[in-house]
Amino acid sequence: MPFRPWVLAEVPYQFVKDNRYAAAVLPMGATEPHNLHLPYGTDTYEVEELAEQACATAYGKGAMVARLPVIPFGTETNLERFPLAMNLNPSTLRWVISDLVDSLDKSGIKKLLILNGHGGNDFKPLLRELYGKTPVQIFLCDWFKGLAADAQREIFDSPGDHAGEMETSMGLAFFPDLVQIDPITGDLAADQGRMRATQIQAVNQGWVSITRPWHLLTTNTGAGNPHLATAEKGKKLMEIMVKRLSEFLIELAELPMTDSFPY
């Protein structure tokens, strides 16, 4: 079976000996409930699909990028009341990623993109902590935020926060067999994804924040109405994100490492 040379898990040592990767991509997923209709691995499937398409596109244009295996666990402390929300505390993730960064450094790879697919993960403090302690330059992309925030507003009526229109569209596009559809009506087996407001207006307005207890915020972990989702919307969003992310990876792989990189 031919291997995909950008997928580290598939390549043999002979290929690694003969070829030098310029950058690596680490997809970060999660294992948690996503309303009644999406699989627990939704965040993992989404970020792995994006990483795969972006790395394949970049490699096809000459960029020596390595897609590392996806990590399918994230921080789930505010979903702990729901069964099998598989939690890794932020401090645990810090050590896991730090060790992987050290492995990249020893392998001569000095550029890493952390591609995050889970809203419960917050890696910016880690980047600040590792700065100056490793020669690896770490970049961070939370795909559901800045990468395609403008496109989300154009494509979706209401993207939603969790298992809403956007994530359900991604599921219908890229892992449709795992999206639960009522066999009789053909409708999504999901509730409306309504979110409960707090008693504090500053929190509701967003200028004071808390870690949200999802068993009080939602009924079935859904935050956002999924019923307007379509596979076409998911594919359109992915196309935009792959174009942008692959262009970044090509630029990242080509730039020389200097003492002042990336400036």
Secondary structure as UniProt FT lines:
FT   TURN            5..6
FT   HELIX           8..10
FT   HELIX           13..18
FT   STRAND          23..28
FT   TURN            35..37
FT   TURN            40..41
FT   HELIX           42..60
FT   TURN            61..62
FT   STRAND          65..67
FT   HELIX           77..79
FT   TURN            80..81
FT   TURN            83..84
FT   HELIX           90..106
FT   TURN            107..108
FT   STRAND          111..116
FT   TURN            119..120
FT   HELIX           124..130
FT   TURN            132..133
FT   STRAND          137..142
FT   TURN            143..145
FT   HELIX           146..148
FT   HELIX           149..155
FT   HELIX           165..174
FT   HELIX           176..178
FT   TURN            183..185
FT   HELIX           201..205
FT   HELIX           214..217
FT   TURN            227..228
FT   HELIX           231..254
FT   TURN            259..262
//
